[in-house]
Amino acid sequence: MGLVGYLPYPGPGNYFVPIAVAFTLVAPLLFWAYFRRPLVTMLALIVCDLGFELVAPYMGLLEKAPFLYSACILRYGAALAVGSWIADDESLFSRRNWFVLPYALLGFAYIVVSKTTAFALPFLPMWGTQNLASFGWGLLLFLVMVKAVETRVLSSAIASTLARIGQASYSIFVLQIGYFSIGLWALIRSAGLELGLPLPAMGALLLVLLVMNLLVCLLLGVWWQERLLARW
């Protein structure tokens, strides 16, 4: 497993390291193909993604080694497709981006239905709703945020902070893997379970845990990017 990027002390997000390497290797080919035939390239990526998701449940190795499923670049084909497409025009109301709103509504409906009923697509259940059926919702949120920054709906301080976080996103993600792998994120939750807290108190504890995780990972990631990597 180490040969494909599996870290000795893995945490949530371990898959991101081999995905970053794989994307670096295929990016020149994707750029060349997209530059020549953007629509064909976009559709091909989506078909590859869908095909992989449909075949994955019948590949026993992926169930025995979930990391191989998470770290396979094929399952991110749709995300790469729409990301490449909107990189040319990030306007939410652009005519060429007509598909964003329907795709976002589909994604939102899929997330709600999947979380509230027994409905599930014939994919491996490891990632739940995090697949090409839900990517549209994340795409819409991204474009809305871009619009908010461009139109200065957000204050300059907030926009500047978001920009710094965005520039340090890779460092944040990598440090998050280490942070989660040593179990710091579980300290509050495990303490709450040991105390036998009632559901409302446990919910409040989990909210504190979420805020703590975000602050630690974001602050450490930005510090790492701006203080250490900048010097190197």
N, C-alpha and C positions, 0 to 999 in steps of 0.2 A: 504493500500500500504506500510505503514511503516513496516509491518510484513515481507515483502519480500525484504527489504533493500532500499526502496525509501527514499532518504534524504529529510528533510524539505525544504532545499534550494538547489535544484538540479542544476547541470550544466552538460554540455556535458561530458560523461564518468561516469555518476552516476551509470550506470549498472555494472561498474567494481567491485564495492564492493561486491554485492551478487555473482557475477561470481567467485571472488577469494574465497569466503566462500564455494560455491558449489564445486569448483575444489578441495579445500582442503579435502572435505568430500569424493569425489569420486576417488581421486588420488590413494589411496591404492588399490581399486578394479581394477582400470585401470592398475596399475603397475603389479598386480597379473595376470590379464588376458593377458597383453602384454608379460610378461615374459614366460607364458606358450604357447600362440598362437599369436605371433606378427602379422602375416598377417591377420588372422581371426579377431583379435581385431581391426586392422586398417580399414579393410573393414566394420566391424560392425559400427564403429564410423562414417564413411562416409555415410553409408546407413541411419543411424539415423539422421544425419545432413540434407541430401537430403529429407528424408521423412518429417521432421519437416518443412522445407522451403516450400514444396509442399502443406502441410496441413494448414499452418499458415494463408493463405489468406481466408480460410473458417471458421476461428475461430474469431467470432465477438469481443470477449473480447480483443484479441491482437490488433485490430485496435482501440478500445476505450482506451486501456491502452498500448501504445507503449513500455513503460518501461518493461512490462512483456515479450515482444518479445525480446528486447535488452538483458535482463538479463537472458534469458533461455540458459542454458549451452548446450542444444541440438544443437543450431545453430552454435556452435563452434566445433562440432564433427570432421569435416575434418581438422581443424587447429590442434586439439589435436592429430589426427592420424598422420599427416605428421611430426608434431613436435616430437612425440615419436619416429617415425621411424628414423629421421635424428639425433636424440640425440645419437644413437649408432654409427653413422658414418657421420660426417659433411663434408665429402669430396664431392665436386661438381661433381667430375669425377669418383666416386666410381661406380662399376657395379650395386650394390644394389640400387643406387639412379638414375637409368636410367630414371625414370618417371619425374624427376624434370624439365628438359628442356621442354618436351612436355606440361607438366602442366603449366609451366611458360608462354609459348607461347600462350596457350589457355587463360590463365588469362589476358595477355596483350591484346590479340585480343578482348576478351569480354569487357574489360574496354573501349577500343577505340571505338568499335562498339556501345556500350551502350551510350557513351557520344556524339557520332556524329550522331546517328540515333534514330529512335523511337523504336528500338529493346529492348525488356525486357523479362527476364525469368519470368515464372509464380510464382514469389515470391512476398511477401509484398514489396512495393517500399520504405519502410522507410530507409533502409540502402543502397539503390542504388546498386552499384557494390561491396559492401563489403559483399561478401558471398562466399561459397565454390567454385564458378566458377572463382573467382579472386584470391584466396589464393595462387595459384602457383606463381604468380608474386612476391608477398611479400616473399615467400620462396626463390626464386632465388636471390633476392636482399640481403637477409640475408646471404645466403651461399657465395655469392660474397664478402660480407664484411668480413665474417670469413676468407676467403681465403686471402684477402688483409692484414688482421692483422697477420695471420700466416706467410705469406711470406715477411712481413715487407715492403710491398709496401708503406704503410703509415709511416710517421715519428713516432718515439717513443712517441713524445709529443701528437700527434693526437690519436694514439692507446691507450695511457694511459687515455686520456680524454674520449674516447669512452667507455673504460672499466669502468671508474668511473660513467658515465651516465648509463651504463647498470646495474651496481650494485645498483644504486639508482632508477631504473625504476619504482618500485612500489610507492615509495615516490613521485616521479615526477608526476605520474598519479593521485594519491590521492590529492595532492596539486593543481593540475590542475583543479580538480572538483570544489574546493573552489574558485579558481581564476576566473573561468568562471561563477560560480554561482552568484558572486557579480557584474558581468557585466563589469569588468575592460577591457576585451577584446573588448568591443563594443564602447569605448569612442572615439577612433580615427575615426572609421567608421561612427558613428552617427554624429560626428562633420563634416565629409566630406559631408554627405548627406544634412545636414542643410545648408551648404554653397553652395550646388548645383554645386559641382565641375564637370567639363567635364570628360568623360570616361577615357582618358589617365591619368589625375591627380588622379582620383579615384583609378585606377589600381595601381599607385605608392603608394598611401596611404594604400591600402590593403596589399601591399608588406611590407611596414613599420610595419603594424599591425602584419603580420605573423612573422617577425623577432623579434618584441617586445614580442609577446606571447611565442615564443620559448625560448628566453633569460630568461624571467622572470620565466617560469615554470622549465626550466632546472637548473638555478642557485639556485632557492629556493628549488627544490627537492634534489639536491646534498647537499646543506647546511643542510637541514633537516636530511638527511640520515647520513652524516658524523659528524655533530656537536651535534645533539640532540639524535637521535636514538642510536648512538654508545655509548653514556654515559649511556643510560637506559639499 
